[in-house]
Amino acid sequence: MAIYDSIGKQYTKTRIPDPRIVKTIINLLNLPQGSILADIGAGTGGYT
């Protein structure tokens, strides 16, 4: 079994974006509701 197969099973539970950071990013970007973002090469994209 590849190492990611064992690590990846818990990934969505352990790599949850911090809601405080999400709120700060949203406020700083000041994007209109329904905006579309391109998340290129940003890992899990949890903060997109």
PyMOL Python script that loads the backbone (N, CA, C, O; Angstrom):
from pymol import cmd

cmd.read_pdbstr("""\
ATOM      1  N   MET A   1       0.848  -1.174   0.000  1.00  0.00           N
ATOM      2  CA  MET A   1       0.000   0.000   0.000  1.00  0.00           C
ATOM      3  C   MET A   1       0.901   1.248   0.000  1.00  0.00           C
ATOM      4  O   MET A   1       1.830   1.347   0.801  1.00  0.00           O
ATOM      5  N   ALA A   2       0.624   2.170  -0.882  1.00  0.00           N
ATOM      6  CA  ALA A   2       1.383   3.419  -0.931  1.00  0.00           C
ATOM      7  C   ALA A   2       1.098   4.237   0.327  1.00  0.00           C
ATOM      8  O   ALA A   2       0.017   4.144   0.909  1.00  0.00           O
ATOM      9  N   ILE A   3       2.073   5.033   0.734  1.00  0.00           N
ATOM     10  CA  ILE A   3       1.911   5.798   1.971  1.00  0.00           C
ATOM     11  C   ILE A   3       0.709   6.742   1.910  1.00  0.00           C
ATOM     12  O   ILE A   3       0.017   6.927   2.910  1.00  0.00           O
ATOM     13  N   TYR A   4       0.458   7.339   0.742  1.00  0.00           N
ATOM     14  CA  TYR A   4      -0.692   8.244   0.648  1.00  0.00           C
ATOM     15  C   TYR A   4      -2.000   7.511   0.858  1.00  0.00           C
ATOM     16  O   TYR A   4      -2.956   8.085   1.378  1.00  0.00           O
ATOM     17  N   ASP A   5      -2.056   6.248   0.461  1.00  0.00           N
ATOM     18  CA  ASP A   5      -3.288   5.481   0.656  1.00  0.00           C
ATOM     19  C   ASP A   5      -3.663   5.418   2.129  1.00  0.00           C
ATOM     20  O   ASP A   5      -4.847   5.421   2.465  1.00  0.00           O
ATOM     21  N   SER A   6      -2.679   5.363   3.004  1.00  0.00           N
ATOM     22  CA  SER A   6      -2.993   5.327   4.432  1.00  0.00           C
ATOM     23  C   SER A   6      -3.185   6.730   4.999  1.00  0.00           C
ATOM     24  O   SER A   6      -4.057   6.940   5.842  1.00  0.00           O
ATOM     25  N   ILE A   7      -2.388   7.681   4.550  1.00  0.00           N
ATOM     26  CA  ILE A   7      -2.513   9.058   5.039  1.00  0.00           C
ATOM     27  C   ILE A   7      -3.778   9.717   4.474  1.00  0.00           C
ATOM     28  O   ILE A   7      -4.493  10.416   5.192  1.00  0.00           O
ATOM     29  N   GLY A   8      -4.042   9.492   3.205  1.00  0.00           N
ATOM     30  CA  GLY A   8      -5.139  10.155   2.519  1.00  0.00           C
ATOM     31  C   GLY A   8      -6.522   9.842   3.051  1.00  0.00           C
ATOM     32  O   GLY A   8      -7.450  10.624   2.847  1.00  0.00           O
ATOM     33  N   LYS A   9      -6.679   8.732   3.720  1.00  0.00           N
ATOM     34  CA  LYS A   9      -8.004   8.364   4.236  1.00  0.00           C
ATOM     35  C   LYS A   9      -8.526   9.374   5.245  1.00  0.00           C
ATOM     36  O   LYS A   9      -9.736   9.581   5.332  1.00  0.00           O
ATOM     37  N   GLN A  10      -7.662   9.995   5.994  1.00  0.00           N
ATOM     38  CA  GLN A  10      -8.069  10.968   7.012  1.00  0.00           C
ATOM     39  C   GLN A  10      -7.879  12.418   6.557  1.00  0.00           C
ATOM     40  O   GLN A  10      -8.122  13.350   7.324  1.00  0.00           O
ATOM     41  N   TYR A  11      -7.450  12.601   5.325  1.00  0.00           N
ATOM     42  CA  TYR A  11      -7.074  13.931   4.839  1.00  0.00           C
ATOM     43  C   TYR A  11      -8.198  14.947   4.976  1.00  0.00           C
ATOM     44  O   TYR A  11      -7.959  16.069   5.424  1.00  0.00           O
ATOM     45  N   THR A  12      -9.409  14.583   4.602  1.00  0.00           N
ATOM     46  CA  THR A  12     -10.517  15.554   4.663  1.00  0.00           C
ATOM     47  C   THR A  12     -10.908  15.887   6.102  1.00  0.00           C
ATOM     48  O   THR A  12     -11.550  16.907   6.350  1.00  0.00           O
ATOM     49  N   LYS A  13     -10.531  15.045   7.033  1.00  0.00           N
ATOM     50  CA  LYS A  13     -10.835  15.324   8.442  1.00  0.00           C
ATOM     51  C   LYS A  13      -9.729  16.131   9.108  1.00  0.00           C
ATOM     52  O   LYS A  13      -9.987  16.883  10.048  1.00  0.00           O
ATOM     53  N   THR A  14      -8.509  15.979   8.629  1.00  0.00           N
ATOM     54  CA  THR A  14      -7.382  16.648   9.285  1.00  0.00           C
ATOM     55  C   THR A  14      -6.940  17.921   8.584  1.00  0.00           C
ATOM     56  O   THR A  14      -6.204  18.712   9.175  1.00  0.00           O
ATOM     57  N   ARG A  15      -7.354  18.143   7.364  1.00  0.00           N
ATOM     58  CA  ARG A  15      -6.945  19.334   6.606  1.00  0.00           C
ATOM     59  C   ARG A  15      -8.119  20.273   6.367  1.00  0.00           C
ATOM     60  O   ARG A  15      -8.357  20.708   5.240  1.00  0.00           O
ATOM     61  N   ILE A  16      -8.841  20.578   7.416  1.00  0.00           N
ATOM     62  CA  ILE A  16     -10.012  21.454   7.325  1.00  0.00           C
ATOM     63  C   ILE A  16      -9.545  22.908   7.400  1.00  0.00           C
ATOM     64  O   ILE A  16      -8.784  23.265   8.299  1.00  0.00           O
ATOM     65  N   PRO A  17      -9.991  23.744   6.470  1.00  0.00           N
ATOM     66  CA  PRO A  17      -9.604  25.158   6.508  1.00  0.00           C
ATOM     67  C   PRO A  17     -10.102  25.825   7.803  1.00  0.00           C
ATOM     68  O   PRO A  17     -11.201  25.537   8.276  1.00  0.00           O
ATOM     69  N   ASP A  18      -9.298  26.695   8.350  1.00  0.00           N
ATOM     70  CA  ASP A  18      -9.664  27.448   9.554  1.00  0.00           C
ATOM     71  C   ASP A  18     -10.715  28.494   9.164  1.00  0.00           C
ATOM     72  O   ASP A  18     -10.447  29.346   8.317  1.00  0.00           O
ATOM     73  N   PRO A  19     -11.906  28.439   9.770  1.00  0.00           N
ATOM     74  CA  PRO A  19     -12.982  29.378   9.406  1.00  0.00           C
ATOM     75  C   PRO A  19     -12.589  30.842   9.586  1.00  0.00           C
ATOM     76  O   PRO A  19     -13.088  31.703   8.860  1.00  0.00           O
ATOM     77  N   ARG A  20     -11.716  31.137  10.526  1.00  0.00           N
ATOM     78  CA  ARG A  20     -11.275  32.530  10.739  1.00  0.00           C
ATOM     79  C   ARG A  20     -10.457  33.014   9.557  1.00  0.00           C
ATOM     80  O   ARG A  20     -10.585  34.166   9.142  1.00  0.00           O
ATOM     81  N   ILE A  21      -9.614  32.140   9.009  1.00  0.00           N
ATOM     82  CA  ILE A  21      -8.804  32.513   7.846  1.00  0.00           C
ATOM     83  C   ILE A  21      -9.694  32.673   6.622  1.00  0.00           C
ATOM     84  O   ILE A  21      -9.519  33.607   5.841  1.00  0.00           O
ATOM     85  N   VAL A  22     -10.650  31.760   6.455  1.00  0.00           N
ATOM     86  CA  VAL A  22     -11.592  31.842   5.327  1.00  0.00           C
ATOM     87  C   VAL A  22     -12.336  33.171   5.369  1.00  0.00           C
ATOM     88  O   VAL A  22     -12.445  33.850   4.347  1.00  0.00           O
ATOM     89  N   LYS A  23     -12.848  33.549   6.535  1.00  0.00           N
ATOM     90  CA  LYS A  23     -13.602  34.806   6.666  1.00  0.00           C
ATOM     91  C   LYS A  23     -12.707  36.005   6.347  1.00  0.00           C
ATOM     92  O   LYS A  23     -13.139  36.944   5.679  1.00  0.00           O
ATOM     93  N   THR A  24     -11.479  35.971   6.819  1.00  0.00           N
ATOM     94  CA  THR A  24     -10.545  37.070   6.549  1.00  0.00           C
ATOM     95  C   THR A  24     -10.246  37.193   5.067  1.00  0.00           C
ATOM     96  O   THR A  24     -10.238  38.298   4.524  1.00  0.00           O
ATOM     97  N   ILE A  25     -10.002  36.071   4.408  1.00  0.00           N
ATOM     98  CA  ILE A  25      -9.725  36.090   2.969  1.00  0.00           C
ATOM     99  C   ILE A  25     -10.917  36.649   2.200  1.00  0.00           C
ATOM    100  O   ILE A  25     -10.754  37.486   1.312  1.00  0.00           O
ATOM    101  N   ILE A  26     -12.108  36.187   2.542  1.00  0.00           N
ATOM    102  CA  ILE A  26     -13.323  36.665   1.867  1.00  0.00           C
ATOM    103  C   ILE A  26     -13.465  38.172   2.040  1.00  0.00           C
ATOM    104  O   ILE A  26     -13.756  38.890   1.084  1.00  0.00           O
ATOM    105  N   ASN A  27     -13.259  38.645   3.264  1.00  0.00           N
ATOM    106  CA  ASN A  27     -13.383  40.080   3.529  1.00  0.00           C
ATOM    107  C   ASN A  27     -12.331  40.887   2.778  1.00  0.00           C
ATOM    108  O   ASN A  27     -12.637  41.956   2.251  1.00  0.00           O
ATOM    109  N   LEU A  28     -11.096  40.392   2.721  1.00  0.00           N
ATOM    110  CA  LEU A  28     -10.029  41.120   2.034  1.00  0.00           C
ATOM    111  C   LEU A  28     -10.229  41.166   0.520  1.00  0.00           C
ATOM    112  O   LEU A  28      -9.948  42.180  -0.117  1.00  0.00           O
ATOM    113  N   LEU A  29     -10.713  40.071  -0.048  1.00  0.00           N
ATOM    114  CA  LEU A  29     -10.913  40.031  -1.497  1.00  0.00           C
ATOM    115  C   LEU A  29     -12.105  40.866  -1.933  1.00  0.00           C
ATOM    116  O   LEU A  29     -12.117  41.418  -3.034  1.00  0.00           O
ATOM    117  N   ASN A  30     -13.110  40.956  -1.066  1.00  0.00           N
ATOM    118  CA  ASN A  30     -14.306  41.752  -1.360  1.00  0.00           C
ATOM    119  C   ASN A  30     -14.915  41.395  -2.718  1.00  0.00           C
ATOM    120  O   ASN A  30     -15.297  42.279  -3.486  1.00  0.00           O
ATOM    121  N   LEU A  31     -15.001  40.105  -3.004  1.00  0.00           N
ATOM    122  CA  LEU A  31     -15.576  39.645  -4.264  1.00  0.00           C
ATOM    123  C   LEU A  31     -17.097  39.595  -4.175  1.00  0.00           C
ATOM    124  O   LEU A  31     -17.648  39.318  -3.109  1.00  0.00           O
ATOM    125  N   PRO A  32     -17.774  39.859  -5.283  1.00  0.00           N
ATOM    126  CA  PRO A  32     -19.229  39.749  -5.269  1.00  0.00           C
ATOM    127  C   PRO A  32     -19.661  38.291  -5.083  1.00  0.00           C
ATOM    128  O   PRO A  32     -18.957  37.367  -5.491  1.00  0.00           O
ATOM    129  N   GLN A  33     -20.815  38.103  -4.468  1.00  0.00           N
ATOM    130  CA  GLN A  33     -21.374  36.762  -4.268  1.00  0.00           C
ATOM    131  C   GLN A  33     -21.463  36.040  -5.609  1.00  0.00           C
ATOM    132  O   GLN A  33     -21.872  36.630  -6.609  1.00  0.00           O
ATOM    133  N   GLY A  34     -21.083  34.774  -5.629  1.00  0.00           N
ATOM    134  CA  GLY A  34     -21.153  33.968  -6.836  1.00  0.00           C
ATOM    135  C   GLY A  34     -19.936  34.105  -7.747  1.00  0.00           C
ATOM    136  O   GLY A  34     -19.943  33.596  -8.868  1.00  0.00           O
ATOM    137  N   SER A  35     -18.894  34.784  -7.277  1.00  0.00           N
ATOM    138  CA  SER A  35     -17.677  34.932  -8.088  1.00  0.00           C
ATOM    139  C   SER A  35     -17.073  33.569  -8.383  1.00  0.00           C
ATOM    140  O   SER A  35     -17.224  32.626  -7.605  1.00  0.00           O
ATOM    141  N   ILE A  36     -16.394  33.478  -9.507  1.00  0.00           N
ATOM    142  CA  ILE A  36     -15.722  32.244  -9.898  1.00  0.00           C
ATOM    143  C   ILE A  36     -14.220  32.468  -9.764  1.00  0.00           C
ATOM    144  O   ILE A  36     -13.680  33.460 -10.254  1.00  0.00           O
ATOM    145  N   LEU A  37     -13.552  31.529  -9.091  1.00  0.00           N
ATOM    146  CA  LEU A  37     -12.109  31.628  -8.888  1.00  0.00           C
ATOM    147  C   LEU A  37     -11.416  30.465  -9.574  1.00  0.00           C
ATOM    148  O   LEU A  37     -11.969  29.370  -9.669  1.00  0.00           O
ATOM    149  N   ALA A  38     -10.208  30.707 -10.049  1.00  0.00           N
ATOM    150  CA  ALA A  38      -9.388  29.635 -10.587  1.00  0.00           C
ATOM    151  C   ALA A  38      -8.317  29.308  -9.554  1.00  0.00           C
ATOM    152  O   ALA A  38      -7.479  30.149  -9.231  1.00  0.00           O
ATOM    153  N   ASP A  39      -8.348  28.101  -9.045  1.00  0.00           N
ATOM    154  CA  ASP A  39      -7.402  27.658  -8.020  1.00  0.00           C
ATOM    155  C   ASP A  39      -6.400  26.737  -8.692  1.00  0.00           C
ATOM    156  O   ASP A  39      -6.649  25.540  -8.828  1.00  0.00           O
ATOM    157  N   ILE A  40      -5.266  27.289  -9.113  1.00  0.00           N
ATOM    158  CA  ILE A  40      -4.291  26.534  -9.882  1.00  0.00           C
ATOM    159  C   ILE A  40      -3.055  26.251  -9.022  1.00  0.00           C
ATOM    160  O   ILE A  40      -2.335  27.168  -8.627  1.00  0.00           O
ATOM    161  N   GLY A  41      -2.828  24.984  -8.745  1.00  0.00           N
ATOM    162  CA  GLY A  41      -1.646  24.591  -7.995  1.00  0.00           C
ATOM    163  C   GLY A  41      -1.657  25.003  -6.548  1.00  0.00           C
ATOM    164  O   GLY A  41      -0.596  25.261  -5.980  1.00  0.00           O
ATOM    165  N   ALA A  42      -2.812  25.075  -5.933  1.00  0.00           N
ATOM    166  CA  ALA A  42      -2.904  25.540  -4.542  1.00  0.00           C
ATOM    167  C   ALA A  42      -3.228  24.408  -3.581  1.00  0.00           C
ATOM    168  O   ALA A  42      -3.927  24.621  -2.591  1.00  0.00           O
ATOM    169  N   GLY A  43      -2.745  23.240  -3.851  1.00  0.00           N
ATOM    170  CA  GLY A  43      -2.984  22.115  -2.929  1.00  0.00           C
ATOM    171  C   GLY A  43      -4.439  21.700  -2.914  1.00  0.00           C
ATOM    172  O   GLY A  43      -5.041  21.462  -3.961  1.00  0.00           O
ATOM    173  N   THR A  44      -5.000  21.617  -1.716  1.00  0.00           N
ATOM    174  CA  THR A  44      -6.373  21.140  -1.580  1.00  0.00           C
ATOM    175  C   THR A  44      -7.407  22.181  -1.997  1.00  0.00           C
ATOM    176  O   THR A  44      -8.566  21.844  -2.241  1.00  0.00           O
ATOM    177  N   GLY A  45      -6.995  23.434  -2.080  1.00  0.00           N
ATOM    178  CA  GLY A  45      -7.949  24.484  -2.449  1.00  0.00           C
ATOM    179  C   GLY A  45      -8.906  24.835  -1.331  1.00  0.00           C
ATOM    180  O   GLY A  45      -9.955  25.434  -1.568  1.00  0.00           O
ATOM    181  N   GLY A  46      -8.548  24.464  -0.109  1.00  0.00           N
ATOM    182  CA  GLY A  46      -9.422  24.704   1.032  1.00  0.00           C
ATOM    183  C   GLY A  46      -9.732  26.167   1.281  1.00  0.00           C
ATOM    184  O   GLY A  46     -10.758  26.492   1.877  1.00  0.00           O
ATOM    185  N   TYR A  47      -8.860  27.047   0.833  1.00  0.00           N
ATOM    186  CA  TYR A  47      -9.108  28.472   1.059  1.00  0.00           C
ATOM    187  C   TYR A  47      -9.631  29.172  -0.190  1.00  0.00           C
ATOM    188  O   TYR A  47      -9.752  30.397  -0.211  1.00  0.00           O
ATOM    189  N   THR A  48      -9.938  28.412  -1.214  1.00  0.00           N
ATOM    190  CA  THR A  48     -10.553  29.007  -2.388  1.00  0.00           C
ATOM    191  C   THR A  48     -12.049  29.005  -2.196  1.00  0.00           C
ATOM    192  O   THR A  48     -12.784  29.464  -3.070  1.00  0.00           O
TER     193      THR A  48
END
""", "prot")
cmd.dss("prot")
cmd.show_as("cartoon", "prot")
cmd.util.cbc("prot")
cmd.orient("prot")
